[in-house]
Amino acid sequence: MKIVASNKKAYFNYEIVESLEAGIALVGSEVKSIRDGRVSLKDSFAEIKNGEVFLLHMNISPYEQANIFNHDPLREKKLLLHRREIKRLIGKIREKGYTLIPTKVILNDKGKVKVEIALAKGKRTYEKKRAIKERELEREVRAELKRRHR
């Protein structure tokens, strides 16, 4: 399995409650562009419409060799999940504050493109500040230990 893209901001802006892997319905030029690593998950999210899950605002850059048969970079992409998984997600999303966000785009061993989506709850500003402070303290401790070890 090869991680093609990851959404690092998702781990900072959201508290990840649960994650699952889903297939994604793509056209040929999108798959080739993803294999080149030309995909961005920034500002993307998943939405449930009519019992189907769609990924919105996921940017897959146009494939240069596809010319007139190229795809729209920001089109809605359908996620392939089992009906029972979708029903469970609908139940969870109805709870206060939960949202679906993509965290990784994966190219598996068989050449299939998969998306890891996470059920997440938005962090408050003070929680984000606390995380930054903890990260800085940890970095300083590591630097001090490294300095003492010399």
C-alpha positions as CSV (number, residue, x, y, z in Angstrom):
1,M,0.0,0.0,0.0
2,K,1.3,3.4,-1.0
3,I,0.0,6.6,0.6
4,V,-0.4,9.1,-2.3
5,A,-1.8,12.0,-0.3
6,S,-2.6,12.8,3.3
7,N,-4.7,15.5,5.0
8,K,-2.4,16.7,7.8
9,K,-4.6,19.6,8.6
10,A,-7.5,17.2,9.4
11,Y,-5.6,15.8,12.4
12,F,-5.0,19.4,13.7
13,N,-8.5,20.8,13.0
14,Y,-10.5,17.7,14.0
15,E,-10.6,15.0,16.7
16,I,-10.7,11.8,14.7
17,V,-13.3,9.4,16.3
18,E,-13.3,6.6,13.7
19,S,-11.9,5.9,10.3
20,L,-12.8,3.6,7.4
21,E,-11.5,2.8,4.0
22,A,-13.7,3.3,0.9
23,G,-13.3,2.8,-2.8
24,I,-13.8,5.8,-5.1
25,A,-15.4,6.0,-8.5
26,L,-13.0,7.7,-10.8
27,V,-12.4,8.2,-14.6
28,G,-9.2,7.0,-16.2
29,S,-7.4,10.3,-16.4
30,E,-8.1,10.8,-12.6
31,V,-6.5,7.5,-11.8
32,K,-3.4,8.3,-13.8
33,S,-3.1,11.8,-12.2
34,I,-3.4,10.2,-8.7
35,R,-0.7,7.7,-9.5
36,D,1.5,10.7,-10.4
37,G,0.7,12.1,-6.9
38,R,-1.2,15.1,-8.2
39,V,-4.0,15.1,-5.7
40,S,-4.9,17.5,-2.8
41,L,-7.3,16.8,0.1
42,K,-7.1,20.4,1.4
43,D,-10.6,21.7,2.2
44,S,-12.3,18.5,1.1
45,F,-15.1,16.7,2.9
46,A,-17.7,14.0,2.4
47,E,-21.4,14.4,2.2
48,I,-24.3,11.9,2.2
49,K,-26.9,12.6,-0.5
50,N,-29.8,10.2,-1.2
51,G,-28.1,7.3,0.6
52,E,-24.8,7.7,-1.3
53,V,-21.6,9.2,-0.1
54,F,-19.8,11.9,-2.2
55,L,-16.4,13.5,-1.8
56,L,-16.5,17.2,-2.4
57,H,-13.6,19.7,-3.1
58,M,-11.0,17.0,-3.6
59,N,-8.7,18.4,-6.2
60,I,-7.2,16.0,-8.7
61,S,-5.1,17.9,-11.2
62,P,-5.8,17.3,-14.9
63,Y,-3.7,14.6,-16.5
64,E,-1.5,16.3,-19.2
65,Q,-1.7,13.5,-21.8
66,A,-5.5,13.2,-21.6
67,N,-6.1,16.4,-23.8
68,I,-9.8,16.7,-24.6
69,F,-10.8,13.7,-22.6
70,N,-9.6,15.2,-19.3
71,H,-11.7,15.4,-16.2
72,D,-13.0,18.4,-14.1
73,P,-10.5,18.7,-11.2
74,L,-13.1,19.5,-8.6
75,R,-16.0,17.3,-9.6
76,E,-18.0,15.3,-7.0
77,K,-16.5,11.8,-6.6
78,K,-18.7,8.9,-5.4
79,L,-17.4,6.8,-2.5
80,L,-18.1,3.1,-2.7
81,L,-19.3,1.8,0.7
82,H,-21.7,-0.9,1.8
83,R,-25.3,0.1,2.5
84,R,-24.9,-0.8,6.2
85,E,-21.8,1.3,6.5
86,I,-23.6,4.3,5.0
87,K,-26.6,3.8,7.3
88,R,-24.3,3.7,10.3
89,L,-22.5,6.8,9.2
90,I,-25.8,8.6,8.7
91,G,-26.7,7.7,12.3
92,K,-23.4,9.0,13.6
93,I,-23.5,12.3,11.6
94,R,-26.9,13.1,13.0
95,E,-25.2,13.3,16.4
96,K,-24.1,16.8,17.2
97,G,-20.9,18.1,15.6
98,Y,-19.7,15.0,13.6
99,T,-18.5,15.4,10.0
100,L,-16.9,13.1,7.4
101,I,-13.4,14.1,6.2
102,P,-10.9,12.3,3.9
103,T,-7.6,11.7,5.7
104,K,-5.6,9.7,3.1
105,V,-5.6,8.6,-0.5
106,I,-4.1,5.2,-0.9
107,L,-3.0,3.1,-3.8
108,N,-3.3,-0.5,-2.8
109,D,-1.3,-3.6,-3.9
110,K,-3.8,-4.3,-6.7
111,G,-3.5,-0.8,-8.2
112,K,-6.9,0.3,-6.8
113,V,-7.4,3.8,-5.4
114,K,-8.9,3.9,-1.9
115,V,-9.8,6.9,0.3
116,E,-9.6,6.7,4.1
117,I,-12.5,8.8,5.5
118,A,-12.8,9.7,9.1
119,L,-15.7,10.5,11.3
120,A,-14.5,13.6,13.1
121,K,-15.5,16.2,15.5
122,G,-14.2,19.8,15.1
123,K,-11.7,21.0,17.7
124,R,-12.2,24.3,19.5
125,T,-9.6,27.1,19.2
126,Y,-8.3,26.5,22.8
127,E,-7.8,22.8,22.0
128,K,-5.7,23.7,19.0
129,K,-3.6,26.2,21.0
130,R,-3.1,23.5,23.7
131,A,-1.9,21.0,21.0
132,I,0.6,23.6,19.6
133,K,1.9,24.3,23.1
134,E,2.3,20.6,23.8
135,R,4.1,20.0,20.5
136,E,6.5,22.9,21.2
137,L,7.3,21.6,24.7
138,E,8.0,18.2,23.4
139,R,10.3,19.6,20.7
140,E,12.2,21.6,23.4
141,V,12.6,18.5,25.6
142,R,13.9,16.5,22.7
143,A,16.4,19.3,21.9
144,E,17.6,19.5,25.5
145,L,18.1,15.7,25.7
146,K,20.0,15.7,22.5
147,R,22.2,18.6,23.7
148,R,22.9,16.8,27.0
149,H,23.8,13.5,25.2
150,R,26.7,15.1,23.3
